[in-house]
Amino acid sequence: MSVIWSLCQLRELGHVIRYEHTMQDIETALNLDPDMAVSAEINRKSHDESSYLKIKPASIRMMPCTSILMFCTWAAFLIIHFVN
């Protein structure tokens, strides 16, 4: 179950990255003013000031860690269950 959870999280992160690239491509094609852009690569100043950027790297690092932790927890419970 934890392996499936990990695969779901990796897929979700892939979608987030894809949407960010799509936003950047659309904003570049429309020649938007950098102050009006949503993507981090075009509007770096606004993104650096937001709390979203401060949370994002931590959540990306934590997602695989929770999957590993859950795998170890499930394995420990299975071992305890079959030993008893």
Buried (B, 14 or more C-beta within 10 A) or exposed (E): EBEEBBEEBEEEBEEEEEEBEEBBEEBEEEEBEEEEBBBBBBBEEBBEEEEEEEEBEEEEEEBEEEBEEBBEEEEEEEEEEEEE
